[in-house]
């Protein structure tokens, strides 16, 4: 049985997230979705997710392609691997060939995990959705910024 792992913030869940999970499930027998906790998202992106960790985890857990959800709290991917043990790690192809992507591949090769990349859904992202929401919030009279 091949166990796959696909991690993300999964904030403002959109079709790009669904595409990654669908593609990941098609390449493994059991898919674990790693939902990155609020604190780690804030450190990485500079802002807290709109949807809190537990709610994002609940949304992802109810996607038919996902067999299990794991809330990621460690920035060390090998710590995550030691806790959930997977055979393949799925990532968007915006990482492929980059310094971060090569380092991820090197790190996982030490424990026999392969990294597979999927096409990144260019037309949408949580960051784009957040920008639109912030713009709309500012345009509405009496609106409170998120």
Helices and strands as residue ranges (DSSP letters): E 3-8, H 15-26, E 30-36, H 38-45, H 53-61, E 68-72, H 77-84, E 88-92, H 99-109, E 114-118, H 126-139
